[in-house]
Amino acid sequence: MQFAATFCFGQTYHLGDLYTAEDGSQGIVFFVAADGSGWAVALHDAPVTSSYSWSLTGGDIPTLPNYDAPSQMALADTSGYTNTLAIRNYVGAGSNCAAWAVDVEHGWYLPAAAQLSLIYAQLPFIQAALTAAGGTPMQTQHSSTTYSWQDIYWTSTESSGTQAWIIPFTEDAGAFASWSYYTGTPMQINKNMSARVRAVCSFPPPENENIYDTTLTYNWNTGSTEPHFSDVPLQTTSYTVTVSNAYGCTNSASVDVIVISNEPQTYYDTICQGAPYNSYGFVLTAEETAGILDTTFTQTVSAAGCESEITVYLTLLPPDVVEIEEHAGQSFVWNGVTYTEDGVYTQYFNNQYGCDSTVILTLTLDGGVDPGPDTTSEETTVQELYLPNAFTPNEDGKNPVFLPVFSYPDEIEEYRMEIYNRWGGLVFRTEEPTFGWDGANAMEGVYVVMVHYKSRGEKAKMVTGSVTIIR
């Protein structure tokens, strides 16, 4: 059996051990939990070409708790990784920001207050281990009796919209009398002030054989939510995992387990035209699939003394193009965009197969004078329209019908709703505002919605959107 993946196996760490991450970066272990997971501190400070601020612009980050008083409250925060992501999301790249001085992409982050406090508490032990590993000891010397960024380190713990926490790392508190009380203790300073940065990282317990990030959520196409799992497939199988972080960002990866036998193997698959393909041992780029339709691929694979011919019949789904013509007065609103000139306009959506598709609008405006609201009535209202973006006609009784929602339904004088499929064909039409579409005989996927209406005291309007049928 050929398995197209590489695993890094776990290891039991102890305080002071040299930890090596998957990318080869290293640190000294300064904390180990009961399950064998723990934290390591980087061998060196972030490059000291200049000092780092927490945030030059300030501002209270809404996703971070504020530890403001007393100073010991900051010791409760151990969420350095999520803190760092929140800071980077709030403070743009390119600024001289502490959270951007660490290699988050490889698991290193700005330590939270409790993590940095623990490093200071074990400083003599950690300093010796850093030196033995060829690292740089934490900066503890200073040359003046006033504030100096040379002897303090940033944490990722926020205090307020203007302040965050640092920890002074001074050996000789007497020479730094004004800060002697705070030596080794979290202290609040303004976010735009300067300090050093020393990154830390997390490592998993040894029983979880694979090295993985415990702060992420994992979802496999097998239904497993573990970072890794064991399987013994009887035939060639594709495994896909989607990984999400605390902020909703996702990424996916796939791996094929190719089971070799002496019998020929045949597979059928479908992808969107112009999308990359990587399954059953076949690898095609987006450029390679952009100019072809249905096709067949065959290759011979060998492993463990077995040789087999594998054939894939690949169906490529072309992107959809829906064309719409519309006439309006001085302006036209389409999916939240207002157009005031004649022209051909394009918007994009995913069709029922998830393939990129295009809606092309040819717009003609008659240039008429906008009469404005009818001021002859005693009271004038502004009609607002909401278009739901999905409904579920699957007989579960929940959201079974698609129906636009008006803020003042009794004010509607004229109404027409039309729904088109991905080929531009009309699938539903009504002139009754209370009569919705039940999706009968319609396939699951995305449909274009066009609503023409006129409310009392207002000019006629046209709103276009899309709705997805989910069964």
C-alpha beads as a LAMMPS data file, in Angstrom:
LAMMPS data file: protein, C-alpha beads

471 atoms
470 bonds

1 atom types
1 bond types

-500.0 500.0 xlo xhi
-500.0 500.0 ylo yhi
-500.0 500.0 zlo zhi

Masses

1 110.0

Atoms # bond

1 1 1 0.000 0.000 0.000
2 1 1 1.292 3.461 -0.897
3 1 1 0.433 6.235 1.591
4 1 1 1.071 9.759 0.298
5 1 1 1.683 11.508 3.625
6 1 1 4.442 12.128 6.144
7 1 1 3.948 11.964 9.914
8 1 1 5.976 13.462 12.735
9 1 1 5.727 11.371 15.860
10 1 1 5.321 12.847 19.341
11 1 1 7.906 12.859 22.061
12 1 1 7.889 13.180 25.819
13 1 1 9.440 16.498 26.884
14 1 1 10.755 17.700 30.250
15 1 1 11.564 21.147 31.587
16 1 1 14.733 22.471 29.978
17 1 1 14.607 20.108 26.969
18 1 1 15.343 21.432 23.512
19 1 1 12.103 21.406 21.506
20 1 1 12.253 21.258 17.686
21 1 1 9.154 22.263 15.695
22 1 1 8.174 20.737 12.350
23 1 1 9.763 23.634 10.453
24 1 1 13.068 23.158 12.293
25 1 1 12.715 26.167 14.631
26 1 1 13.702 25.462 18.234
27 1 1 12.995 26.519 21.786
28 1 1 13.440 25.529 25.417
29 1 1 10.599 23.738 27.207
30 1 1 9.477 25.829 30.193
31 1 1 6.157 24.143 31.043
32 1 1 4.840 20.563 30.757
33 1 1 1.231 19.670 31.638
34 1 1 0.096 16.390 33.157
35 1 1 -0.841 15.022 29.718
36 1 1 2.613 15.785 28.302
37 1 1 1.625 18.872 26.329
38 1 1 3.392 22.108 27.069
39 1 1 5.075 25.345 26.019
40 1 1 8.529 26.227 24.725
41 1 1 10.272 29.611 24.578
42 1 1 12.209 30.591 21.450
43 1 1 16.019 30.504 21.489
44 1 1 16.265 34.163 20.469
45 1 1 14.400 37.450 20.737
46 1 1 12.629 38.776 17.680
47 1 1 15.218 40.658 15.563
48 1 1 16.243 43.759 17.471
49 1 1 16.690 46.087 14.525
50 1 1 14.290 48.297 16.435
51 1 1 11.994 47.924 19.396
52 1 1 8.366 46.827 19.028
53 1 1 5.147 48.512 20.081
54 1 1 2.005 46.600 21.038
55 1 1 -0.067 48.856 18.781
56 1 1 0.798 52.318 17.521
57 1 1 -2.835 53.234 16.906
58 1 1 -4.264 51.812 20.145
59 1 1 -7.871 50.775 20.317
60 1 1 -9.687 48.175 22.395
61 1 1 -9.669 44.778 20.619
62 1 1 -13.230 43.480 21.087
63 1 1 -12.297 39.768 21.095
64 1 1 -9.719 40.131 23.908
65 1 1 -10.653 40.330 27.610
66 1 1 -9.329 43.370 29.475
67 1 1 -7.296 42.546 32.587
68 1 1 -7.074 45.975 34.194
69 1 1 -6.707 45.712 37.997
70 1 1 -5.102 44.504 40.099
71 1 1 -1.994 43.497 38.130
72 1 1 -2.239 39.880 39.332
73 1 1 -5.450 39.488 37.244
74 1 1 -3.304 39.292 34.135
75 1 1 -1.877 36.018 35.390
76 1 1 -5.188 34.392 34.473
77 1 1 -4.501 34.799 30.741
78 1 1 -2.692 31.864 29.087
79 1 1 -4.235 32.240 25.599
80 1 1 -1.168 33.605 23.854
81 1 1 -1.896 32.010 20.477
82 1 1 -5.475 33.291 20.137
83 1 1 -4.450 36.653 21.592
84 1 1 -1.752 37.012 18.935
85 1 1 -4.171 36.174 16.126
86 1 1 -6.631 38.756 17.449
87 1 1 -3.930 41.455 17.616
88 1 1 -2.673 40.669 14.093
89 1 1 -6.237 40.785 12.785
90 1 1 -6.780 44.185 14.427
91 1 1 -3.389 45.751 13.691
92 1 1 -2.465 45.569 10.018
93 1 1 0.731 44.003 8.719
94 1 1 3.653 46.274 8.055
95 1 1 3.389 48.131 11.329
96 1 1 6.113 47.727 13.955
97 1 1 3.758 45.568 16.012
98 1 1 4.888 42.924 18.505
99 1 1 2.316 40.390 17.275
100 1 1 3.730 40.666 13.736
101 1 1 7.295 40.002 14.965
102 1 1 6.538 36.310 15.674
103 1 1 6.231 33.397 13.226
104 1 1 2.547 32.589 13.746
105 1 1 2.446 30.572 10.525
106 1 1 4.716 27.953 12.163
107 1 1 3.014 28.003 15.571
108 1 1 5.010 30.691 17.408
109 1 1 3.126 33.455 19.167
110 1 1 3.401 36.372 21.589
111 1 1 3.181 34.903 25.126
112 1 1 0.229 35.765 27.328
113 1 1 0.957 37.339 30.724
114 1 1 0.773 34.058 32.647
115 1 1 3.152 32.359 30.210
116 1 1 5.743 35.139 30.373
117 1 1 5.433 35.248 34.178
118 1 1 6.217 31.533 34.299
119 1 1 9.321 32.089 32.173
120 1 1 10.524 34.773 34.576
121 1 1 9.851 32.560 37.612
122 1 1 12.194 29.920 36.167
123 1 1 14.640 32.392 34.656
124 1 1 17.951 31.028 36.063
125 1 1 17.034 27.507 34.918
126 1 1 15.844 28.722 31.480
127 1 1 18.844 30.994 30.936
128 1 1 21.240 28.077 31.411
129 1 1 19.260 25.888 28.994
130 1 1 19.129 28.682 26.401
131 1 1 22.895 29.142 26.583
132 1 1 23.553 25.388 26.327
133 1 1 21.388 25.199 23.201
134 1 1 23.188 28.085 21.510
135 1 1 20.360 30.514 22.188
136 1 1 20.364 34.057 23.511
137 1 1 19.552 34.528 27.214
138 1 1 16.547 36.689 28.038
139 1 1 17.631 40.333 28.299
140 1 1 18.076 41.250 31.976
141 1 1 20.696 44.006 31.963
142 1 1 19.977 47.709 31.821
143 1 1 22.123 50.793 31.661
144 1 1 20.017 53.471 33.322
145 1 1 17.679 54.064 36.225
146 1 1 14.826 55.220 33.994
147 1 1 12.491 53.478 31.565
148 1 1 14.275 51.427 28.899
149 1 1 12.771 49.005 26.399
150 1 1 15.981 46.953 26.602
151 1 1 14.907 45.128 29.757
152 1 1 11.148 44.557 29.331
153 1 1 9.133 42.089 27.221
154 1 1 5.658 42.408 25.743
155 1 1 2.842 39.987 26.549
156 1 1 -0.217 39.481 24.330
157 1 1 -2.550 40.336 27.223
158 1 1 -4.618 43.496 26.856
159 1 1 -5.382 45.875 29.708
160 1 1 -7.541 48.487 27.979
161 1 1 -7.920 50.348 24.725
162 1 1 -4.668 52.213 25.414
163 1 1 -2.620 49.830 27.580
164 1 1 -1.268 46.275 27.527
165 1 1 0.893 44.185 29.865
166 1 1 4.674 43.899 29.945
167 1 1 7.063 42.178 32.379
168 1 1 10.373 43.833 33.417
169 1 1 13.260 41.321 33.290
170 1 1 15.843 43.035 35.536
171 1 1 18.505 41.277 37.577
172 1 1 19.534 44.276 39.658
173 1 1 16.322 45.942 40.841
174 1 1 18.306 48.352 43.016
175 1 1 19.839 50.082 39.998
176 1 1 16.361 50.400 38.523
177 1 1 14.717 51.687 41.670
178 1 1 11.653 53.212 40.041
179 1 1 10.612 49.777 38.753
180 1 1 11.913 47.599 41.558
181 1 1 8.414 46.754 42.758
182 1 1 7.440 45.473 39.299
183 1 1 10.480 43.307 38.577
184 1 1 9.111 40.008 37.232
185 1 1 5.525 41.200 37.731
186 1 1 3.085 42.125 34.942
187 1 1 2.868 45.884 34.535
188 1 1 0.566 48.060 32.414
189 1 1 2.107 50.487 29.911
190 1 1 0.796 52.367 26.890
191 1 1 0.488 50.252 23.740
192 1 1 2.577 52.681 21.692
193 1 1 5.621 52.330 23.951
194 1 1 8.557 50.035 23.154
195 1 1 9.595 46.614 24.471
196 1 1 11.283 43.374 23.385
197 1 1 9.556 40.289 21.985
198 1 1 10.342 36.641 22.807
199 1 1 8.029 34.128 21.105
200 1 1 6.674 30.890 22.582
201 1 1 4.897 27.904 21.046
202 1 1 2.690 25.020 22.172
203 1 1 3.319 21.310 21.641
204 1 1 0.840 18.396 21.943
205 1 1 0.875 15.472 24.377
206 1 1 2.964 12.482 23.246
207 1 1 0.040 10.083 23.034
208 1 1 -1.357 12.146 20.145
209 1 1 1.348 10.775 17.866
210 1 1 1.058 13.463 15.195
211 1 1 2.302 16.980 15.805
212 1 1 -0.708 19.284 15.451
213 1 1 -2.075 22.615 16.659
214 1 1 -4.446 22.109 19.582
215 1 1 -6.067 25.520 19.035
216 1 1 -7.614 24.454 15.697
217 1 1 -10.802 22.545 14.833
218 1 1 -10.492 19.532 12.506
219 1 1 -13.246 18.020 10.303
220 1 1 -12.494 14.991 8.098
221 1 1 -14.661 13.736 5.256
222 1 1 -14.958 10.492 7.243
223 1 1 -16.823 12.343 9.995
224 1 1 -13.899 12.326 12.420
225 1 1 -13.144 15.555 14.293
226 1 1 -9.799 14.397 15.687
227 1 1 -6.537 15.887 14.381
228 1 1 -5.602 12.410 13.137
229 1 1 -7.214 8.973 12.954
230 1 1 -6.394 5.410 11.907
231 1 1 -7.962 3.622 8.962
232 1 1 -7.243 0.546 6.838
233 1 1 -9.027 1.097 3.502
234 1 1 -9.724 -1.888 1.297
235 1 1 -9.610 0.239 -1.843
236 1 1 -7.990 3.484 -2.939
237 1 1 -9.525 6.240 -0.840
238 1 1 -9.212 10.038 -0.679
239 1 1 -9.137 11.673 2.745
240 1 1 -9.832 15.401 3.163
241 1 1 -9.560 17.507 6.309
242 1 1 -10.870 21.054 6.776
243 1 1 -9.172 23.008 9.543
244 1 1 -10.695 26.105 11.187
245 1 1 -9.291 28.565 13.692
246 1 1 -11.105 30.567 16.364
247 1 1 -11.848 33.373 13.910
248 1 1 -13.620 31.286 11.298
249 1 1 -10.732 31.105 8.826
250 1 1 -10.518 27.701 7.137
251 1 1 -8.183 25.707 4.952
252 1 1 -8.353 22.209 3.522
253 1 1 -5.900 19.485 2.560
254 1 1 -6.293 16.075 0.973
255 1 1 -4.293 12.864 0.861
256 1 1 -4.808 9.691 -1.170
257 1 1 -4.283 6.229 0.249
258 1 1 -3.638 4.130 -2.865
259 1 1 -4.393 0.450 -2.343
260 1 1 -2.532 -1.634 -4.915
261 1 1 -3.789 -4.936 -6.258
262 1 1 -3.092 -6.882 -9.453
263 1 1 -6.587 -6.085 -10.738
264 1 1 -7.237 -2.942 -12.808
265 1 1 -9.056 -0.237 -10.875
266 1 1 -11.552 2.220 -12.346
267 1 1 -12.932 5.386 -10.745
268 1 1 -15.398 8.076 -11.771
269 1 1 -15.117 11.645 -10.547
270 1 1 -16.537 15.117 -11.210
271 1 1 -14.910 18.542 -10.749
272 1 1 -15.480 22.119 -11.882
273 1 1 -13.779 23.100 -15.104
274 1 1 -10.736 25.231 -14.356
275 1 1 -10.270 23.781 -10.849
276 1 1 -7.182 21.797 -9.772
277 1 1 -7.572 18.037 -9.332
278 1 1 -5.613 15.768 -6.987
279 1 1 -7.153 12.346 -6.389
280 1 1 -6.408 8.662 -6.984
281 1 1 -2.794 9.523 -7.694
282 1 1 -3.606 11.930 -10.551
283 1 1 -2.559 15.580 -10.273
284 1 1 -3.944 18.229 -12.664
285 1 1 -3.472 21.984 -12.431
286 1 1 -6.260 24.523 -12.920
287 1 1 -4.727 25.443 -16.268
288 1 1 -4.878 21.815 -17.409
289 1 1 -8.590 21.444 -16.605
290 1 1 -9.614 24.849 -17.965
291 1 1 -9.507 23.868 -21.634
292 1 1 -10.949 20.336 -21.582
293 1 1 -14.282 18.652 -21.031
294 1 1 -14.871 15.006 -20.088
295 1 1 -11.679 12.982 -20.324
296 1 1 -10.000 9.753 -19.229
297 1 1 -6.682 9.293 -17.429
298 1 1 -4.803 6.020 -17.000
299 1 1 -1.576 5.246 -15.169
300 1 1 0.256 2.206 -13.843
301 1 1 1.365 2.216 -10.207
302 1 1 3.618 -0.173 -8.340
303 1 1 4.122 -0.779 -4.625
304 1 1 5.182 -3.656 -2.398
305 1 1 5.633 -5.948 -5.414
306 1 1 2.133 -5.231 -6.778
307 1 1 1.423 -3.497 -10.056
308 1 1 -1.963 -2.166 -11.063
309 1 1 -3.494 -0.007 -13.772
310 1 1 -5.687 2.810 -12.483
311 1 1 -8.185 4.605 -14.731
312 1 1 -10.178 7.710 -13.838
313 1 1 -13.115 8.891 -15.937
314 1 1 -13.278 12.584 -15.149
315 1 1 -16.341 14.735 -15.859
316 1 1 -15.658 18.483 -15.840
317 1 1 -18.617 20.753 -15.199
318 1 1 -18.424 24.013 -17.206
319 1 1 -19.166 27.305 -15.451
320 1 1 -22.692 28.681 -15.894
321 1 1 -23.476 31.995 -17.563
322 1 1 -26.915 33.578 -16.940
323 1 1 -27.866 36.638 -19.017
324 1 1 -30.536 39.093 -17.850
325 1 1 -31.903 42.208 -19.559
326 1 1 -33.487 44.943 -17.468
327 1 1 -35.071 48.374 -18.131
328 1 1 -35.349 50.920 -15.328
329 1 1 -35.715 54.649 -14.659
330 1 1 -32.820 56.755 -13.412
331 1 1 -31.115 53.995 -11.429
332 1 1 -31.185 50.260 -10.774
333 1 1 -30.295 48.330 -7.608
334 1 1 -28.830 44.824 -8.071
335 1 1 -27.620 42.769 -5.103
336 1 1 -26.982 45.893 -3.060
337 1 1 -25.156 47.776 -5.871
338 1 1 -26.771 50.883 -7.410
339 1 1 -26.177 51.439 -11.147
340 1 1 -26.900 54.873 -12.689
341 1 1 -25.664 54.339 -16.269
342 1 1 -26.576 52.062 -19.163
343 1 1 -24.202 49.169 -19.599
344 1 1 -23.386 45.498 -19.218
345 1 1 -22.576 44.485 -15.648
346 1 1 -21.347 41.221 -14.197
347 1 1 -21.728 39.533 -10.815
348 1 1 -20.576 36.079 -9.694
349 1 1 -22.052 33.201 -7.685
350 1 1 -21.631 29.461 -7.131
351 1 1 -24.036 27.152 -8.904
352 1 1 -25.583 24.009 -7.445
353 1 1 -22.311 22.092 -7.921
354 1 1 -20.235 24.790 -6.244
355 1 1 -18.672 25.880 -9.550
356 1 1 -17.946 29.531 -10.282
357 1 1 -20.730 30.996 -12.398
358 1 1 -21.554 34.382 -13.900
359 1 1 -24.669 36.539 -14.132
360 1 1 -24.509 39.177 -16.899
361 1 1 -26.931 42.099 -16.666
362 1 1 -27.664 44.289 -19.690
363 1 1 -29.133 47.472 -18.223
364 1 1 -31.019 50.216 -20.056
365 1 1 -32.114 53.336 -18.160
366 1 1 -34.838 55.570 -19.635
367 1 1 -33.422 58.696 -17.966
368 1 1 -36.863 59.805 -16.786
369 1 1 -37.289 62.350 -14.051
370 1 1 -37.687 60.828 -10.642
371 1 1 -41.033 62.089 -9.352
372 1 1 -40.016 61.368 -5.782
373 1 1 -42.386 60.214 -3.046
374 1 1 -46.081 60.972 -3.330
375 1 1 -46.536 63.825 -0.871
376 1 1 -50.304 63.979 -1.287
377 1 1 -50.846 61.292 1.330
378 1 1 -50.974 62.221 4.967
379 1 1 -48.127 59.897 5.866
380 1 1 -45.136 58.715 3.792
381 1 1 -43.307 55.451 4.575
382 1 1 -40.081 54.053 3.137
383 1 1 -40.573 50.451 2.033
384 1 1 -37.695 48.095 2.784
385 1 1 -37.324 44.647 1.240
386 1 1 -35.411 41.654 2.622
387 1 1 -34.586 38.641 0.439
388 1 1 -33.708 35.444 2.362
389 1 1 -30.626 33.793 0.829
390 1 1 -31.700 30.164 1.366
391 1 1 -34.642 27.900 2.173
392 1 1 -35.112 24.184 2.832
393 1 1 -38.081 22.546 1.053
394 1 1 -37.252 19.145 2.529
395 1 1 -40.525 18.464 4.373
396 1 1 -39.011 19.170 7.795
397 1 1 -41.366 22.118 8.297
398 1 1 -38.541 24.650 8.671
399 1 1 -38.163 27.425 6.048
400 1 1 -40.094 25.415 3.412
401 1 1 -41.009 28.401 1.197
402 1 1 -39.024 31.290 -0.267
403 1 1 -40.867 34.584 0.199
404 1 1 -39.551 38.162 0.178
405 1 1 -40.235 40.114 3.370
406 1 1 -41.523 43.701 3.173
407 1 1 -41.390 46.179 6.053
408 1 1 -44.847 47.499 5.054
409 1 1 -46.647 44.692 3.181
410 1 1 -49.990 46.512 3.212
411 1 1 -48.449 49.371 1.196
412 1 1 -47.650 47.198 -1.856
413 1 1 -49.593 48.355 -4.941
414 1 1 -47.746 46.459 -7.688
415 1 1 -45.720 43.238 -7.361
416 1 1 -44.055 40.614 -9.552
417 1 1 -41.436 38.019 -8.552
418 1 1 -39.518 35.920 -11.077
419 1 1 -37.017 33.152 -10.333
420 1 1 -34.530 31.843 -12.891
421 1 1 -32.343 28.734 -12.909
422 1 1 -28.633 28.684 -13.724
423 1 1 -29.374 28.497 -17.458
424 1 1 -31.515 31.622 -17.372
425 1 1 -34.766 29.670 -17.610
426 1 1 -37.841 30.971 -15.749
427 1 1 -38.864 28.442 -13.051
428 1 1 -41.354 30.501 -11.022
429 1 1 -43.435 33.664 -11.416
430 1 1 -46.102 35.302 -9.273
431 1 1 -47.838 38.658 -8.912
432 1 1 -49.138 37.883 -5.423
433 1 1 -46.860 39.270 -2.605
434 1 1 -48.019 36.604 -0.149
435 1 1 -47.482 33.662 -2.510
436 1 1 -44.007 32.152 -2.104
437 1 1 -41.971 29.589 -4.054
438 1 1 -41.989 26.066 -2.639
439 1 1 -39.130 24.861 -4.867
440 1 1 -41.253 22.018 -6.233
441 1 1 -39.331 19.895 -8.759
442 1 1 -36.316 22.206 -8.467
443 1 1 -32.811 20.852 -7.950
444 1 1 -30.657 21.855 -5.006
445 1 1 -28.514 24.882 -5.863
446 1 1 -28.484 28.642 -6.502
447 1 1 -31.253 30.533 -8.321
448 1 1 -31.523 34.160 -9.443
449 1 1 -34.404 36.185 -7.946
450 1 1 -35.908 39.344 -9.490
451 1 1 -38.595 41.285 -7.587
452 1 1 -40.490 44.204 -9.195
453 1 1 -42.657 46.185 -6.778
454 1 1 -44.238 49.565 -6.139
455 1 1 -45.339 50.831 -2.754
456 1 1 -47.881 53.550 -2.072
457 1 1 -46.197 56.954 -2.343
458 1 1 -42.999 55.539 -3.910
459 1 1 -41.758 54.910 -7.432
460 1 1 -41.527 51.404 -8.867
461 1 1 -38.391 49.460 -7.892
462 1 1 -36.542 46.374 -9.012
463 1 1 -34.405 44.234 -6.645
464 1 1 -32.272 41.286 -7.784
465 1 1 -30.631 38.664 -5.595
466 1 1 -30.024 34.942 -5.299
467 1 1 -31.465 32.141 -3.186
468 1 1 -30.066 28.675 -2.483
469 1 1 -32.228 25.560 -2.181
470 1 1 -30.892 23.261 0.539
471 1 1 -32.461 19.813 0.839

Bonds

1 1 1 2
2 1 2 3
3 1 3 4
4 1 4 5
5 1 5 6
6 1 6 7
7 1 7 8
8 1 8 9
9 1 9 10
10 1 10 11
11 1 11 12
12 1 12 13
13 1 13 14
14 1 14 15
15 1 15 16
16 1 16 17
17 1 17 18
18 1 18 19
19 1 19 20
20 1 20 21
21 1 21 22
22 1 22 23
23 1 23 24
24 1 24 25
25 1 25 26
26 1 26 27
27 1 27 28
28 1 28 29
29 1 29 30
30 1 30 31
31 1 31 32
32 1 32 33
33 1 33 34
34 1 34 35
35 1 35 36
36 1 36 37
37 1 37 38
38 1 38 39
39 1 39 40
40 1 40 41
41 1 41 42
42 1 42 43
43 1 43 44
44 1 44 45
45 1 45 46
46 1 46 47
47 1 47 48
48 1 48 49
49 1 49 50
50 1 50 51
51 1 51 52
52 1 52 53
53 1 53 54
54 1 54 55
55 1 55 56
56 1 56 57
57 1 57 58
58 1 58 59
59 1 59 60
60 1 60 61
61 1 61 62
62 1 62 63
63 1 63 64
64 1 64 65
65 1 65 66
66 1 66 67
67 1 67 68
68 1 68 69
69 1 69 70
70 1 70 71
71 1 71 72
72 1 72 73
73 1 73 74
74 1 74 75
75 1 75 76
76 1 76 77
77 1 77 78
78 1 78 79
79 1 79 80
80 1 80 81
81 1 81 82
82 1 82 83
83 1 83 84
84 1 84 85
85 1 85 86
86 1 86 87
87 1 87 88
88 1 88 89
89 1 89 90
90 1 90 91
91 1 91 92
92 1 92 93
93 1 93 94
94 1 94 95
95 1 95 96
96 1 96 97
97 1 97 98
98 1 98 99
99 1 99 100
100 1 100 101
101 1 101 102
102 1 102 103
103 1 103 104
104 1 104 105
105 1 105 106
106 1 106 107
107 1 107 108
108 1 108 109
109 1 109 110
110 1 110 111
111 1 111 112
112 1 112 113
113 1 113 114
114 1 114 115
115 1 115 116
116 1 116 117
117 1 117 118
118 1 118 119
119 1 119 120
120 1 120 121
121 1 121 122
122 1 122 123
123 1 123 124
124 1 124 125
125 1 125 126
126 1 126 127
127 1 127 128
128 1 128 129
129 1 129 130
130 1 130 131
131 1 131 132
132 1 132 133
133 1 133 134
134 1 134 135
135 1 135 136
136 1 136 137
137 1 137 138
138 1 138 139
139 1 139 140
140 1 140 141
141 1 141 142
142 1 142 143
143 1 143 144
144 1 144 145
145 1 145 146
146 1 146 147
147 1 147 148
148 1 148 149
149 1 149 150
150 1 150 151
151 1 151 152
152 1 152 153
153 1 153 154
154 1 154 155
155 1 155 156
156 1 156 157
157 1 157 158
158 1 158 159
159 1 159 160
160 1 160 161
161 1 161 162
162 1 162 163
163 1 163 164
164 1 164 165
165 1 165 166
166 1 166 167
167 1 167 168
168 1 168 169
169 1 169 170
170 1 170 171
171 1 171 172
172 1 172 173
173 1 173 174
174 1 174 175
175 1 175 176
176 1 176 177
177 1 177 178
178 1 178 179
179 1 179 180
180 1 180 181
181 1 181 182
182 1 182 183
183 1 183 184
184 1 184 185
185 1 185 186
186 1 186 187
187 1 187 188
188 1 188 189
189 1 189 190
190 1 190 191
191 1 191 192
192 1 192 193
193 1 193 194
194 1 194 195
195 1 195 196
196 1 196 197
197 1 197 198
198 1 198 199
199 1 199 200
200 1 200 201
201 1 201 202
202 1 202 203
203 1 203 204
204 1 204 205
205 1 205 206
206 1 206 207
207 1 207 208
208 1 208 209
209 1 209 210
210 1 210 211
211 1 211 212
212 1 212 213
213 1 213 214
214 1 214 215
215 1 215 216
216 1 216 217
217 1 217 218
218 1 218 219
219 1 219 220
220 1 220 221
221 1 221 222
222 1 222 223
223 1 223 224
224 1 224 225
225 1 225 226
226 1 226 227
227 1 227 228
228 1 228 229
229 1 229 230
230 1 230 231
231 1 231 232
232 1 232 233
233 1 233 234
234 1 234 235
235 1 235 236
236 1 236 237
237 1 237 238
238 1 238 239
239 1 239 240
240 1 240 241
241 1 241 242
242 1 242 243
243 1 243 244
244 1 244 245
245 1 245 246
246 1 246 247
247 1 247 248
248 1 248 249
249 1 249 250
250 1 250 251
251 1 251 252
252 1 252 253
253 1 253 254
254 1 254 255
255 1 255 256
256 1 256 257
257 1 257 258
258 1 258 259
259 1 259 260
260 1 260 261
261 1 261 262
262 1 262 263
263 1 263 264
264 1 264 265
265 1 265 266
266 1 266 267
267 1 267 268
268 1 268 269
269 1 269 270
270 1 270 271
271 1 271 272
272 1 272 273
273 1 273 274
274 1 274 275
275 1 275 276
276 1 276 277
277 1 277 278
278 1 278 279
279 1 279 280
280 1 280 281
281 1 281 282
282 1 282 283
283 1 283 284
284 1 284 285
285 1 285 286
286 1 286 287
287 1 287 288
288 1 288 289
289 1 289 290
290 1 290 291
291 1 291 292
292 1 292 293
293 1 293 294
294 1 294 295
295 1 295 296
296 1 296 297
297 1 297 298
298 1 298 299
299 1 299 300
300 1 300 301
301 1 301 302
302 1 302 303
303 1 303 304
304 1 304 305
305 1 305 306
306 1 306 307
307 1 307 308
308 1 308 309
309 1 309 310
310 1 310 311
311 1 311 312
312 1 312 313
313 1 313 314
314 1 314 315
315 1 315 316
316 1 316 317
317 1 317 318
318 1 318 319
319 1 319 320
320 1 320 321
321 1 321 322
322 1 322 323
323 1 323 324
324 1 324 325
325 1 325 326
326 1 326 327
327 1 327 328
328 1 328 329
329 1 329 330
330 1 330 331
331 1 331 332
332 1 332 333
333 1 333 334
334 1 334 335
335 1 335 336
336 1 336 337
337 1 337 338
338 1 338 339
339 1 339 340
340 1 340 341
341 1 341 342
342 1 342 343
343 1 343 344
344 1 344 345
345 1 345 346
346 1 346 347
347 1 347 348
348 1 348 349
349 1 349 350
350 1 350 351
351 1 351 352
352 1 352 353
353 1 353 354
354 1 354 355
355 1 355 356
356 1 356 357
357 1 357 358
358 1 358 359
359 1 359 360
360 1 360 361
361 1 361 362
362 1 362 363
363 1 363 364
364 1 364 365
365 1 365 366
366 1 366 367
367 1 367 368
368 1 368 369
369 1 369 370
370 1 370 371
371 1 371 372
372 1 372 373
373 1 373 374
374 1 374 375
375 1 375 376
376 1 376 377
377 1 377 378
378 1 378 379
379 1 379 380
380 1 380 381
381 1 381 382
382 1 382 383
383 1 383 384
384 1 384 385
385 1 385 386
386 1 386 387
387 1 387 388
388 1 388 389
389 1 389 390
390 1 390 391
391 1 391 392
392 1 392 393
393 1 393 394
394 1 394 395
395 1 395 396
396 1 396 397
397 1 397 398
398 1 398 399
399 1 399 400
400 1 400 401
401 1 401 402
402 1 402 403
403 1 403 404
404 1 404 405
405 1 405 406
406 1 406 407
407 1 407 408
408 1 408 409
409 1 409 410
410 1 410 411
411 1 411 412
412 1 412 413
413 1 413 414
414 1 414 415
415 1 415 416
416 1 416 417
417 1 417 418
418 1 418 419
419 1 419 420
420 1 420 421
421 1 421 422
422 1 422 423
423 1 423 424
424 1 424 425
425 1 425 426
426 1 426 427
427 1 427 428
428 1 428 429
429 1 429 430
430 1 430 431
431 1 431 432
432 1 432 433
433 1 433 434
434 1 434 435
435 1 435 436
436 1 436 437
437 1 437 438
438 1 438 439
439 1 439 440
440 1 440 441
441 1 441 442
442 1 442 443
443 1 443 444
444 1 444 445
445 1 445 446
446 1 446 447
447 1 447 448
448 1 448 449
449 1 449 450
450 1 450 451
451 1 451 452
452 1 452 453
453 1 453 454
454 1 454 455
455 1 455 456
456 1 456 457
457 1 457 458
458 1 458 459
459 1 459 460
460 1 460 461
461 1 461 462
462 1 462 463
463 1 463 464
464 1 464 465
465 1 465 466
466 1 466 467
467 1 467 468
468 1 468 469
469 1 469 470
470 1 470 471
